[in-house]
């Protein structure tokens, strides 16, 4: 059974940092590229970051470039999203997504507010 479990969300002040973790099970993690997406209230889900199977390729949405870093540990079957200099517009439900198989986690909430 495929499962993606996100954690690490929370409430933080503008300028703060959080690290999200997504732990995978039920499939060959090292064979799948991974992604982070987010969905703010009243908005569509949007792409945040991508990492290839061997971490050789990483891509980011323009809105998070220079502030967010995606990484993975294939031995731990985990993908991470380090988020620095958080802004109120980063407030959203953050989802982990696997590409092979195509599968979504349930999300972890990030709230940035003073």
Backbone torsions as a table, in degrees:
resi	resn	phi	psi	omega
1	UNK	NA	122.8	179.6
2	UNK	-72.9	137.3	178.1
3	UNK	-148.1	137.5	172.9
4	UNK	-127.2	122.9	-177.0
5	UNK	-121.6	115.3	178.8
6	UNK	-91.2	150.2	175.2
7	UNK	-153.7	170.3	175.0
8	UNK	102.5	-5.2	177.5
9	UNK	-69.9	172.1	179.6
10	UNK	165.7	-167.9	178.7
11	UNK	-106.5	134.9	-177.4
12	UNK	-145.7	153.4	176.9
13	UNK	-79.9	156.4	175.3
14	UNK	-53.5	138.1	-176.3
15	UNK	90.4	-8.5	-178.8
16	UNK	-82.4	-177.7	-176.6
17	UNK	-132.0	151.9	172.7
18	UNK	-146.3	152.5	172.1
19	UNK	-122.4	120.9	176.9
20	UNK	-92.9	146.0	177.8
21	UNK	-127.2	139.6	174.7
22	UNK	-127.6	120.0	179.1
23	UNK	-106.4	130.5	-175.6
24	UNK	-106.6	153.1	173.2
25	UNK	-154.2	159.8	175.0
26	UNK	88.3	2.5	176.3
27	UNK	-154.4	170.8	-179.4
28	UNK	-80.3	95.3	-172.2
29	UNK	-57.8	-41.7	-175.7
30	UNK	-67.0	-13.4	-179.9
31	UNK	-92.9	0.4	-175.3
32	UNK	-120.9	131.2	166.1
33	UNK	-69.8	157.8	-174.4
34	UNK	-132.3	158.2	-176.4
35	UNK	-142.0	156.9	165.2
36	UNK	-116.9	135.8	173.8
37	UNK	-127.0	166.9	175.8
38	UNK	-145.6	155.7	178.2
39	UNK	-139.4	116.5	177.3
40	UNK	-88.2	157.9	-179.6
41	UNK	-56.0	129.5	177.4
42	UNK	76.8	5.2	-179.0
43	UNK	-122.0	164.5	177.6
44	UNK	-78.3	156.6	175.9
45	UNK	-65.0	137.5	-177.5
46	UNK	-130.7	150.6	178.6
47	UNK	-68.1	139.6	176.2
48	UNK	-116.0	-53.4	-175.5
49	UNK	-157.2	154.0	-179.6
50	UNK	-132.7	143.8	172.6
51	UNK	-138.0	134.4	-179.6
52	UNK	-75.6	174.8	-173.0
53	UNK	-58.6	-39.7	-176.9
54	UNK	-103.4	12.2	-178.7
55	UNK	69.8	9.6	-177.8
56	UNK	-73.2	-23.6	179.5
57	UNK	-125.4	130.3	176.4
58	UNK	-133.2	138.4	-179.6
59	UNK	-134.2	149.4	-176.7
60	UNK	-136.2	150.6	168.9
61	UNK	-66.7	147.4	-179.0
62	UNK	-57.2	-33.4	-175.3
63	UNK	-68.3	-16.8	-177.7
64	UNK	-119.0	-3.2	-179.6
65	UNK	-57.6	134.9	179.9
66	UNK	85.2	-10.7	179.8
67	UNK	-117.0	-33.5	-177.2
68	UNK	-108.9	147.1	175.6
69	UNK	-134.0	125.8	176.2
70	UNK	-98.0	141.6	177.3
71	UNK	-149.9	168.8	179.6
72	UNK	-148.2	157.1	175.6
73	UNK	-130.5	101.2	-175.4
74	UNK	-66.9	-28.1	178.2
75	UNK	-68.1	-33.7	179.2
76	UNK	-93.9	-3.3	-178.3
77	UNK	55.1	48.8	-176.1
78	UNK	-135.8	147.3	172.8
79	UNK	-126.1	144.0	-172.4
80	UNK	-124.3	156.1	171.6
81	UNK	-135.0	105.6	176.3
82	UNK	-85.5	122.3	-176.8
83	UNK	-118.9	118.0	-180.0
84	UNK	-116.3	162.1	178.0
85	UNK	48.2	51.5	-176.4
86	UNK	-66.2	146.0	-178.6
87	UNK	-121.0	157.3	178.6
88	UNK	-54.9	-32.3	179.8
89	UNK	-73.0	-5.3	173.2
90	UNK	-83.4	-6.9	179.1
91	UNK	-60.8	123.0	-176.7
92	UNK	-176.5	170.7	168.4
93	UNK	-90.7	121.5	-175.2
94	UNK	-100.2	129.5	-176.6
95	UNK	-116.7	143.1	170.3
96	UNK	-94.9	139.4	179.5
97	UNK	-135.6	130.5	173.2
98	UNK	-95.8	145.9	179.8
99	UNK	-94.0	-24.5	-177.9
100	UNK	-145.2	91.7	7.1
101	UNK	-78.7	163.2	176.7
102	UNK	-72.7	111.2	-174.3
103	UNK	-154.2	143.7	-179.4
104	UNK	-114.4	145.8	167.8
105	UNK	-81.3	-179.4	-177.2
106	UNK	-92.5	-12.8	174.0
107	UNK	99.8	158.3	174.5
108	UNK	-136.7	136.9	-173.0
109	UNK	-84.8	133.1	172.9
110	UNK	-120.0	125.7	179.1
111	UNK	-125.0	124.1	-180.0
112	UNK	-116.0	113.1	-175.2
113	UNK	-157.3	146.8	175.8
114	UNK	-93.0	NA	NA
